């Protein structure tokens, strides 16, 4: 009979430890969204696409990018050079005003410096 009680106690302690570990992991995964010091951020996605915009909710399971821009490379057939043009999303046929990002597909996020070329192009193309 004593062995049964010891086994039940071990089982209870094992289950309590597992539940406590799960609760602790869940608590530490919940983070506050990151705050950025610059108005715009560069977001690199796993597919290699880079978007520039105002990122909200980074560090949560529902990041959103608004005021979205991307660079379009147009090859010049005369000299073979590719011209880079900053394009604001929203002019596509479905007229998007934001991008809901899958946080598992975000490789990294960097601030767009206030004196950078991207910031200058965004200011010229509001």
C-alpha positions in Angstrom: 0.0 0.0 0.0 2.9 2.3 0.8 4.3 1.8 -2.7 1.0 2.9 -4.3 1.0 6.1 -2.3 4.6 6.8 -3.3 3.7 6.3 -6.9 0.7 8.6 -6.7 2.8 11.2 -5.0 5.5 11.0 -7.7 2.8 11.2 -10.4 1.2 14.2 -8.7 4.6 16.0 -8.4 5.4 15.2 -12.0 2.1 16.6 -13.2 2.4 19.7 -11.0 5.9 20.3 -12.4 4.8 20.0 -16.0 1.8 22.4 -15.4 4.1 24.9 -13.7 6.6 24.7 -16.5 3.9 25.2 -19.1 2.6 28.2 -17.2 6.0 29.7 -16.8 6.9 29.3 -20.5 3.5 30.8 -21.5 4.1 33.8 -19.2 7.6 34.5 -20.5 6.4 34.2 -24.1 3.9 37.0 -23.6 5.9 40.2 -24.1 5.1 43.8 -24.5 5.2 45.1 -28.0 8.6 46.6 -29.0 8.7 50.4 -29.1 10.8 52.1 -31.8 12.6 55.4 -31.6 12.1 56.1 -35.4 8.8 56.6 -37.2 9.6 54.0 -39.8 11.0 50.5 -39.7 12.5 48.1 -42.3 11.0 44.6 -42.0 12.7 41.7 -43.7 10.5 38.7 -44.3 11.6 35.1 -44.7 10.9 35.1 -48.5 13.5 38.0 -48.9 10.9 40.8 -49.3 11.7 44.0 -47.5 9.0 46.4 -46.6 9.3 49.8 -44.9 6.5 51.3 -42.7 5.2 51.9 -39.3 5.3 48.7 -37.3 3.0 48.1 -34.4 2.7 45.1 -32.2 6.2 43.7 -32.9 6.9 41.1 -30.3 3.3 40.0 -30.2 1.5 37.4 -32.3 -0.2 40.1 -34.4 2.3 42.6 -35.8 0.8 45.1 -38.2 2.7 47.3 -40.7 1.0 50.5 -41.9 2.2 53.3 -44.3 3.9 50.5 -46.2 6.5 51.1 -48.9 8.7 48.8 -50.9 11.5 49.2 -53.5 10.7 48.3 -57.1 13.7 47.7 -59.3 13.2 48.7 -62.9 15.9 47.6 -65.4 16.9 50.1 -68.0 17.2 48.3 -71.3 19.6 51.0 -72.7 22.4 50.7 -70.1 21.5 47.5 -68.2 21.4 49.4 -64.9 18.4 48.9 -62.6 16.7 52.0 -61.3 15.2 51.7 -57.8 11.9 53.3 -57.2 10.2 53.5 -53.8 6.5 52.5 -54.2 3.8 53.1 -51.6 1.4 50.2 -51.1 -2.2 51.1 -51.5 -2.2 51.8 -55.2 -2.6 48.1 -56.1 -6.0 46.8 -57.3 -7.1 45.7 -53.9 -6.1 49.0 -52.3 -4.5 47.7 -49.1 -3.9 50.1 -46.2 -2.0 47.7 -43.9 -0.1 44.4 -43.8 -0.8 41.9 -41.1 2.4 40.0 -40.7 3.0 36.4 -39.6 5.5 36.9 -36.8 7.2 33.6 -37.7 8.0 35.0 -41.1 9.7 38.2 -39.8 13.5 37.6 -40.0 14.4 41.0 -38.5 13.3 44.6 -38.0 15.6 47.6 -38.2 14.9 51.3 -37.7 14.9 53.5 -40.7 17.3 56.3 -39.8 15.9 59.8 -40.0 18.7 60.9 -42.3 18.7 57.8 -44.5 17.9 57.7 -48.2 14.7 55.7 -47.5 13.5 58.3 -45.0 14.1 61.0 -47.6 12.2 59.1 -50.3 9.3 58.5 -47.9 9.2 62.2 -47.1 9.1 63.0 -50.8 6.3 60.5 -51.4 3.8 60.7 -48.6 
